[in-house]
Amino acid sequence: MQAHNTALLQIVSTTLSANELSEHSGLDNHASQQPPAPHAYFCFETSTMCKSGEADEHIRLLSTLLRDKAAFFKERSHKGDDISLFWFPDKDKTTMDLFSPSSLNFLAAYNITLIFNPQN
């Protein structure tokens, strides 16, 4: 488990390579290993840019970063790629995460599945 709060945006593609996913997303790819297509993946970890302990802040950051790439993400979703956002709260976090309507609207607009990893 991470020692910090982070959201991990992941795209798993059956047609594009990891390099193509990284290039077109406009984000740095922070994945340490990437298989080639048909199951290439791209990962972006928000803790590299956002130190907040609130999931909503991490989603707000992503919505700002991806605003100009909406067509790419919607196209990838339409073509069957799996786009997920994994939320990993700090293991010492004691409060429940709440998501604003704007965060939930962003996830829905980009067809991003939210996967919450509760504390152990």
C-alpha positions in Angstrom: 0.0 0.0 0.0 1.2 3.5 -0.8 2.6 5.7 2.0 0.7 8.6 0.6 -2.7 9.5 -0.9 -2.7 9.0 -4.7 -5.0 8.4 -7.6 -3.7 6.1 -10.4 -5.3 6.8 -13.8 -5.0 3.6 -15.9 -5.9 2.9 -19.5 -5.7 -0.6 -20.8 -5.8 -0.8 -24.6 -6.3 -3.6 -27.0 -5.2 -1.7 -30.0 -2.7 1.0 -29.0 0.8 0.6 -27.6 1.8 2.0 -24.3 3.9 4.7 -26.1 0.9 5.7 -28.2 -1.3 5.9 -25.1 1.3 8.1 -23.3 1.8 10.3 -26.3 -1.9 11.0 -27.0 -2.9 11.4 -23.3 -0.6 14.4 -22.8 0.5 13.1 -19.4 3.8 11.6 -18.4 3.5 7.8 -18.1 4.6 6.6 -14.7 4.1 2.9 -15.3 7.2 1.0 -14.6 6.4 -2.0 -16.9 4.2 -2.0 -19.9 3.2 -5.0 -21.9 2.8 -4.5 -25.7 -0.6 -4.3 -27.3 -3.1 -6.0 -27.1 -3.0 -5.3 -23.4 -0.8 -2.2 -23.3 -1.4 0.1 -20.4 -0.7 3.7 -19.5 -0.6 4.9 -15.8 -0.5 8.4 -14.3 -0.1 8.8 -10.6 -1.5 12.0 -9.2 0.7 12.1 -6.1 3.5 13.4 -8.4 1.6 16.6 -8.7 -0.9 16.7 -5.8 -0.1 16.3 -2.2 -3.6 16.6 -0.9 -5.2 13.9 1.2 -8.6 14.4 -0.4 -9.6 12.3 -3.4 -11.7 15.1 -4.8 -8.5 17.3 -5.1 -6.7 14.6 -7.1 -9.8 14.3 -9.4 -9.9 18.0 -9.8 -6.2 18.0 -10.9 -6.9 15.3 -13.4 -9.9 17.1 -14.8 -7.7 20.2 -15.4 -4.9 18.2 -17.0 -7.3 16.2 -19.3 -9.6 19.0 -20.3 -7.8 19.4 -23.7 -7.7 15.6 -24.2 -11.4 14.8 -23.7 -11.8 13.6 -27.3 -8.9 11.2 -27.0 -10.3 9.6 -23.8 -13.8 9.4 -25.1 -12.5 7.8 -28.3 -10.5 5.2 -26.4 -13.5 4.4 -24.2 -15.7 4.1 -27.4 -13.1 1.7 -28.9 -13.3 -0.6 -25.9 -10.3 0.5 -23.8 -10.7 0.2 -20.1 -10.1 3.5 -18.3 -10.0 3.4 -14.5 -9.1 5.6 -11.6 -7.8 3.8 -8.6 -7.9 5.8 -5.3 -5.4 4.8 -2.7 -5.8 6.7 0.6 -2.9 7.0 3.0 -3.0 4.0 5.3 -3.2 6.4 8.3 -6.2 8.4 6.9 -9.0 8.5 9.4 -11.7 10.3 7.4 -14.0 9.1 4.7 -13.6 10.4 1.2 -16.4 12.4 -0.3 -16.7 13.2 -4.0 -18.1 16.5 -5.3 -20.7 16.5 -8.1 -18.1 18.0 -10.4 -15.7 15.1 -9.7 -18.4 12.6 -10.4 -19.5 14.4 -13.5 -15.8 14.4 -14.8 -15.5 10.7 -14.2 -18.8 10.0 -16.0 -18.0 12.4 -18.9 -14.7 10.6 -19.6 -16.2 7.1 -18.9 -13.7 6.5 -16.1 -14.5 3.8 -13.6 -13.7 4.8 -10.0 -12.1 2.0 -7.9 -11.7 2.8 -4.3 -9.1 0.9 -2.3 -10.2 1.1 1.3 -7.6 1.0 4.1 -6.4 -2.3 5.4 
